[in-house]
Amino acid sequence: MSKKLKIVILDGDCANPGDLDWGAFRALGDVTVWSSTPRELVLERARGADVLIDNKVDLGADVLASLPELKYVGLLSTGYNVVDIEAASRLGIVVTNVPSYSTMSVAQHTFALLLSYVGRVPEHVASVKRGDWSKCDNFCYWLREPIELDGKTMGIIGYGEIGKAVAKIALALGMRVLANRRSGGAAQDGVELTDRDRLLAESDVVSLHCDLNATNAHMADASFLARMKRGAILINTARGGLVDECAVVEALRSGALGAYLADVCEHEPPREGEPLFCAPNAEVTPHIAWASREARGRLLAAAADNLRAWLEGEPRNAVTRPEK
């Protein structure tokens, strides 16, 4: 491009709240960074941009059609459901994402949730701080006995890079691992690929690691939960929309589901008074599995590389290519 590229970052604080820098993007054009952008200001801030860098700001067909100079949307995420891909293709806008940047961070957080729960860590830390240990007649006590994972079965739904990383950790902890995925292919040593019904029936822990799409929204519904072992644990560090949260609340209240450990919600940020947060054995973190500094550094570097490759005429990680 002859003129200086105009780059607008719509919600920079999501990936870079100030501990990283935008230097790789500034080397490619004139950059404006907004910490966040509410819906009513999207058009005003995006107008005239050649490039939008986006994490969670919705870019629907109406928005894209109102931005005639827009040629490229670089997503600071793996998922791309915030952009109307069909409309982008029709309008000749290239959209790219960043796969694989947070694999180990998400796998680590999956087990942070699980180990914290089975070890009863937060409640015992709080108990010690209250002085309960100082008042104890014995050298130890427990409010609820810890659970040992060795010998338990973990079922993984979505056996991509993150699913495989989770399986590797589960195996190291002595767990039996079952996995289910849409496509075929071989599993790593120690992992058995199986159908979903068997996985749900036999797993003590079920962990979701699949993309959210039109075919699997609310996949973990009442029927899904009823097919799980009674008292089993469900983990969701993938997408909130995979789970019917109302069904989860009912299953937790009845005891059919032992625990729900999640890093995501269907509505983010969640609504005030979310019933899930008051349900027994529901432990939710605020979508932080991806957010280690290491992972965010890889994310920004890869997104800048995607933009550079597009400028050089060789788009990579494009989730759609323009029709014109």
Residue, then its C-alpha position, 0 to 999 in steps of 0.5 A: m500500500s502506498k499510503k501509511l496503513k491505518i491500524v485500529i486496535l479495538d480492545g487492546d487491554c484484553a491481550n495487553p493491559g500494559d505489560l507488553d507493547w504494540g511495537a510489532f504493529r507500529a512497525l507496520g503502520d499508524v496504530t491507534v489503541w483503544s483499551s476497550t470499545p463499546r458497541e455504540l462506538v465501534l463504527e466511530r472508532a473503526r471508520g477509515a481503518d485499513v486494518l482492525i485488530d480485535n479480540k471480543v468486539d462483535l463485527g457483524a455484517d452491518v458493521l463490516a458493510s459500513l467500513p468501505e476502507l476495511k481490508y483486513v481483520g486480525l483477531l487476537s484469539t483462536g475463535y472467530n465467532v465475533v466476526d461475520i465470516e460470510a459477510a467478510s468474504r463477500l466484502g473482500i475482507v481477509v480475517t485471520n486468527v491465531p491458533s495454538y498460542s495458549t495450548m499449555s496455559v489452558a491445559q495447565h489451568t484445566f488442572a489448576l481447577l481440577l487439583s484445587y477442587v479434588g485437593r479441597v485447597p481454597e476451603h482449607v486455606a480459608s479455614v487455616k486463616r480463620g484459626d481452625w488449625s490452631k484450635c484443632d486437637n489433632f495434628c491435622y483435620w479436613l473439612r471434606e476429604p481430598i480425592e486422589l486422581d490416580g486410577k480415575t478416568m478422564g474423558i476428553i471431548g475435543y482431542g486437538e492440541i489442547g486436548k492432547a496436552v490435557a491428556k498428557i498431564a492426566l496420564a502423568l497423574g496416573m489417570r486412565v484417559l478416554a478421548n472423543r473427537r469428530s475426526g478420525g486419526a490415531a491417539q497418543d500412547g495411553v489414550e483410547l479414542t471412543d464414542r461419546d456415550r461410553l466416554l460419559a458413562e465411564s469417566d470420573v472427570v469430563s473435560l471439554h476442549c472443542d470449538l463452539n459452532a452451530t452444531n454443538a451449542h449447549m452440547a452439555d445439556a440435560s441429556f448429556l449430564a444424565r449420561m455421565k457417571r453420577g457424581a462425576i466432575l465436568i470441566n469447561t475451559a473451552r467456550g461457555g456456549l458449549v454448556d447449558e448452564c441451567a441444566v448444570v445448575e439443576a444437576l449440581r443441586s440434585g447431586a447428579l453432577g459432582a462439580y462444575l469447574a469452568d473458566v468460561c460462561e455463556h454470557e461474558p461478562p456474566r449477568e448479575g445474580e448468575p444462578l451458576f455462581c450460587a450452585p453447590n460445587a460450581e467453581v468458575t474463574p473469569h476466562i483467564a486460562w489463556a492469559s499468562r504473559e507467555a501466552r499473550g506474548r505469543l499471541l501478539a507476535a503471531a497476530a503481527d506476523n499474520l498482518r505482515a504476511w498479508l501485507e506481503g501478499e501471502p495471508r496465513n491463518a486466514v479463516t476466510r478469503p475474500e470472494k473478490 
